């Protein structure tokens, strides 16, 4: 049997995108995971049908085998399920051709990201799922943002779902110059604050004028949850991707108290940053 045909699995983290002002550019990997592979399906895994974004990406990249999947991520909630699935599918197609050898995988990561981002339509979630940590991604390039911070990330997840495609269609095709300057400045400040570990700047640095307010009109409870997180002492909070989930960055010692202050009409999870991105291994 060709080494590329041996049973292989990939483990990919969830993500929260935009982080306020960094629309389609900034992402953060979270420690919820999607696992997928071919051959030797583990317990609780399901067969991924041909319409699953995992399988669609796998077939797009030339994958031939049947895939299994299991996931801790909710779908349609703004936690990067489709981005993680597409990264996983592209990674598994690479593994089917080249095996699970680490050096070959590391050398292929940017090209895999470019393909997953094309399928996704934007790179922010896919880049975080591929590389882990805080990531900035533009035009097929991705760079991790180093930070000395080790916060908890609280996510508040309401019952409703959001279609990213429909949400993006409602955004304006043109914006005011001053709003563009506002977001460019906040995005730069956010990257600098993360790199410097300056938590005082994070609240200002995560403000936005391009998309969040428009999206909150369809998810007013999410706006209330964001405000509740900040009022309870979160360093900052943002709408996670297109929502309806909100994410808040907090001091670990305060995480449970702040989570308890969020509205009761949504699930609450206290998560950590996933420092490892996509991991490929033979099984």
Residue pairs with C-beta under 8 A, 6 or more apart in sequence:
3 99
4 95
4 96
4 97
4 98
4 99
5 65
5 96
6 39
6 99
6 100
6 282
7 37
7 38
7 39
7 40
7 282
7 283
8 37
8 38
8 39
8 92
8 95
8 96
8 99
8 100
8 280
8 281
8 282
8 283
9 35
9 36
9 37
9 42
9 280
9 281
9 283
10 35
10 36
10 37
10 88
10 91
10 92
10 95
10 278
10 279
10 280
10 281
11 33
11 34
11 35
11 278
11 279
11 281
12 33
12 34
12 35
12 36
12 84
12 85
12 87
12 88
12 91
12 129
12 130
12 277
12 278
12 279
13 29
13 30
13 31
13 32
13 33
13 84
13 128
13 129
13 132
13 274
13 276
13 277
13 278
14 29
14 30
14 31
14 32
14 33
14 34
14 72
14 73
14 79
14 80
14 81
14 84
14 129
14 274
15 27
15 28
15 29
15 30
15 79
15 80
15 83
15 84
15 124
15 125
15 128
15 129
16 27
16 28
16 30
16 78
16 79
16 80
16 128
16 153
16 155
16 238
16 240
16 241
16 245
16 247
17 24
17 26
17 27
17 28
17 78
17 80
17 83
17 122
17 124
17 125
17 128
17 240
17 241
18 24
18 25
18 26
18 27
18 124
18 208
18 211
18 238
18 239
18 240
18 241
19 26
19 27
19 28
19 134
19 190
19 206
19 238
20 186
20 190
20 205
20 206
20 207
20 208
20 212
20 236
20 238
20 239
21 182
21 183
21 184
21 186
21 187
21 190
21 205
21 206
21 207
21 208
21 209
21 210
22 124
22 136
22 187
22 190
23 183
23 208
23 210
23 211
24 122
24 123
24 124
25 123
25 124
25 136
25 137
25 138
25 187
26 124
26 134
26 135
26 136
26 187
26 190
26 191
27 80
27 123
27 124
27 125
27 126
27 127
27 128
27 129
27 134
27 135
27 137
28 128
28 133
28 134
28 135
28 153
28 247
28 273
29 128
29 129
29 131
29 132
29 133
29 135
29 273
29 274
29 275
29 277
30 79
30 80
30 153
30 155
30 271
30 272
30 273
30 274
31 271
31 272
31 273
31 274
32 72
32 73
32 79
32 269
32 271
33 71
33 72
33 73
33 274
34 54
34 69
34 70
34 71
34 72
34 73
34 81
34 84
34 85
34 88
35 42
35 45
35 69
35 70
35 71
35 88
36 48
36 54
36 67
36 68
36 69
36 70
36 85
36 88
36 89
36 92
37 67
37 68
37 92
37 283
38 65
38 66
38 67
38 68
38 92
38 96
39 65
39 283
40 283
41 47
41 68
42 68
42 70
44 70
45 68
45 69
45 70
46 68
46 69
46 70
47 66
47 67
47 68
47 69
48 54
48 55
48 66
48 67
48 68
48 69
49 55
50 56
50 59
52 67
52 69
52 85
53 81
53 82
53 85
53 86
53 89
53 119
54 67
54 69
54 85
54 86
54 88
54 89
54 92
55 63
55 67
55 89
56 86
56 89
56 119
57 85
57 86
57 87
57 88
57 89
57 90
57 93
57 115
57 116
57 119
58 67
58 89
58 90
58 92
58 93
59 89
60 89
60 90
60 93
60 115
60 119
61 89
61 90
61 93
61 94
61 115
62 93
62 96
62 97
63 89
63 92
63 93
63 96
64 96
65 96
67 89
67 92
69 85
69 88
71 81
71 84
71 85
73 79
73 80
73 81
73 84
74 81
74 157
75 81
75 82
75 161
76 161
76 162
76 163
77 157
77 161
77 162
77 240
77 244
77 245
78 162
78 164
78 239
78 240
78 241
78 242
78 243
78 244
78 245
79 155
79 157
79 240
79 241
79 245
80 125
80 128
80 129
80 241
82 120
82 125
82 164
83 116
83 120
83 124
83 125
83 126
83 128
83 129
84 125
84 126
84 129
86 116
86 119
86 120
86 126
87 112
87 113
87 116
87 126
87 129
87 130
87 278
88 278
89 116
90 112
90 115
90 116
90 119
91 105
91 112
91 278
91 280
94 104
94 105
94 108
94 112
94 280
95 105
95 280
98 104
98 105
98 108
99 282
100 280
100 281
100 282
102 280
105 280
109 130
109 131
109 278
110 140
110 141
110 142
112 130
113 123
113 126
113 127
113 130
113 131
113 137
113 140
113 142
114 140
116 126
116 130
117 123
117 126
117 127
117 137
117 140
120 126
121 168
123 137
123 138
123 140
123 142
124 135
124 137
124 241
125 241
126 137
127 135
127 136
127 137
127 142
128 134
128 135
128 277
129 277
129 278
130 142
130 277
130 278
131 142
131 144
131 277
131 278
132 144
132 273
132 274
132 275
132 276
132 277
133 144
133 145
133 147
133 273
133 274
133 275
133 277
134 144
134 145
134 147
134 194
134 273
135 142
135 143
135 144
135 145
136 142
136 143
136 145
136 191
137 143
145 191
145 194
145 195
146 194
146 195
147 194
147 195
147 197
148 197
149 194
149 197
149 199
150 252
150 272
150 273
151 235
151 249
151 250
151 251
151 252
151 273
152 249
152 250
152 251
152 252
152 255
152 270
152 271
152 272
153 247
153 248
153 249
153 250
153 270
153 271
153 272
153 273
154 229
154 234
154 247
154 248
154 250
154 255
154 258
154 259
154 262
154 268
154 269
154 270
154 271
155 240
155 245
155 246
155 247
155 248
155 268
155 269
155 271
156 222
156 225
156 229
156 245
156 246
156 248
156 262
156 263
156 266
156 267
156 268
157 244
157 245
157 266
157 267
157 268
157 269
158 219
158 221
158 222
158 225
158 244
158 245
158 265
158 266
158 267
159 265
159 266
160 219
160 244
161 244
162 215
162 218
162 219
162 242
162 243
162 244
163 242
164 241
164 242
167 215
167 218
167 242
167 243
168 242
170 214
170 218
171 210
171 211
171 214
172 214
175 209
175 210
179 209
179 210
180 210
182 207
182 209
183 208
183 209
183 210
186 204
186 205
186 206
186 207
186 208
187 205
189 201
189 204
189 205
190 201
190 202
190 205
190 206
192 198
192 201
193 199
193 201
193 202
193 205
199 235
199 251
202 235
202 236
202 249
203 230
203 235
203 236
205 236
206 236
206 237
206 238
208 238
211 239
211 242
212 238
212 239
215 222
215 239
215 242
215 243
216 222
216 223
216 239
216 243
218 243
219 239
219 243
219 244
221 244
221 263
221 265
221 266
222 239
222 243
222 244
222 245
222 246
224 263
225 246
225 262
225 263
225 266
226 237
226 238
226 239
226 246
226 248
228 261
228 262
228 263
229 237
229 246
229 248
229 250
229 258
229 261
229 262
230 236
230 237
230 248
231 261
232 257
232 258
232 261
232 262
233 250
233 251
233 254
233 257
233 258
234 248
234 249
234 250
234 258
235 248
235 249
235 250
235 251
236 248
236 249
237 246
237 247
237 248
237 249
238 246
238 247
239 245
239 246
240 246
240 247
248 258
250 258
255 270
256 270
259 268
259 270
260 268
262 268
